[in-house]
């Protein structure tokens, strides 16, 4: 996700436009101008549009993955999922980090 955001920002920065990638970016793209006051080239706008579409796809994929993880945790069927639930009861450990801890460290290794 961050790579796509940075790529969009870098493409615009090379034209003298400093922006943050937001959901309104494509709508505001037609009103942006290069450092010399010229409108952004059509090819650049198209390229940014394609990159933004990739960003949206990644965000949707991550959201689907998060929902899948939450669904699996509602009824844990393995010891690893039970460990994830236990770790989340600790303060400061959320879904993402508990999932990584268990699946990468405690899920298949014996300490």
N, C-alpha and C positions, 0 to 999 in steps of 0.2 A: 504494500500500500504506500509506504513512504517513498519507494523508488519512483512510482508513477507520479506522486505529488511533486517530488523534486525535479523530475524530468519536465513536467509542465512549467514549473516555476523557472527552471533554467532556460527553457526555450523562450519564454517571455522576457527573461532578464537580458538575454542577448540582444533584444530589441529595445532595451531601456525601460521595460515595464516591470515594476516590482509589485507583485500581488501574492496573496495567499489563496490557495486552492479552496474554494467553497462550493456548495451546491449551485450557487448563482453564477459560477464562472462562465459557462457557455453563453448565458444570456448577456453577460457584460462584455463578452469577447468582441462583439461588433463595435462597441463604443471605445475600445482601447486604441491607443495610437503609439507609434514608435517614438523613439527619442527625438526624431526630427519633425514630429507632428503628422507624419503620413499614417494612414490606416495600416493595420497589420496586413501583411500579404495573405492572399487567399490560401496559398499552400500551407502557410504556417497555421492559419486558423483550422484548416482541415486536419493537419497533423495533431494539433492540440485536441481537437474533437475526438480523434481516434484514441489518443492517449487517455483522455478523460473517460471514454467508454471502457477502456481496460481497467481504469481505476474503479469505476462503478461495478464492474464484474467482480473484481477482487473483493470489494466491500460486501457485495451480496453473497459471495462464496464464504467469506468469513462469518457473516451473520448466520448463514445456513449451518455452518460447522458448529457455531456456538449453540444454536438451538438443538442440534443433534446431541451435543454433549450434555445439555441440560436434560433432554429427554432420557438419555441413558442413565443419568444419575438419579432420576426419580424412582427407578426400580433397579438397584444395582444387582447384576447377575454374576459378577465375578469379584474376587478378592481385591483386585486392583481398583474397581469402582468403589468398593467400600472404603478403601484407604483414601481415595480422593475425597469422599464425603467427610471422613474423619479429619483430614487436613484442613478442609474448609471451615471447620468449627473453630480452628485456631484464629486468633486475631491477626490480621495482616496478610493472610493467605487466601487469595481469591481463586476463581475457577481456573484461569489460565495457568497460574503458577502451580496450583495443586495438581492439575492434569499433567504438566511437564514433569514435576517431581516424581509422581507415581509411574508414569509411562516410561520415563527415561532412566530413573534410578531404582525405585523400589518395586516396580512391577515385575521385573524378571531377575533381579540380583538379590542375593542373600547377604545381608550385613550382619 
